């Protein structure tokens, strides 16, 4: 499984394992986890990079809460 590093907004780095990647409507999404353990936490990231940018930028998608 591929492991990638993200630089967070505060300048620190976080490593995630890429579980799956897909493209929907021309937008790239990554399903990543914080470990390879059975109790890993999964996150979905959406590519929000500018078309003319050489840097890749992702934002974390969160599920809406149900009241």
Secondary structure in CASP SS format (residue, H / E / C, confidence):
PFRMAT SS
TARGET T0000
AUTHOR 0000-0000-0000
METHOD secondary structure of the structure
MODEL  1
X C 1.00
X C 1.00
X E 1.00
X E 1.00
X E 1.00
X E 1.00
X E 1.00
X C 1.00
X C 1.00
X C 1.00
X C 1.00
X C 1.00
X E 1.00
X E 1.00
X E 1.00
X E 1.00
X E 1.00
X E 1.00
X E 1.00
X E 1.00
X E 1.00
X E 1.00
X E 1.00
X E 1.00
X C 1.00
X C 1.00
X E 1.00
X E 1.00
X E 1.00
X E 1.00
X E 1.00
X E 1.00
X E 1.00
X C 1.00
X C 1.00
X C 1.00
X C 1.00
X C 1.00
X C 1.00
X C 1.00
X C 1.00
X E 1.00
X E 1.00
X E 1.00
X E 1.00
X E 1.00
X E 1.00
X C 1.00
X C 1.00
X C 1.00
X C 1.00
X C 1.00
X C 1.00
X C 1.00
X C 1.00
X C 1.00
X C 1.00
X E 1.00
X E 1.00
X E 1.00
X E 1.00
X C 1.00
X C 1.00
X C 1.00
X C 1.00
X C 1.00
X C 1.00
END
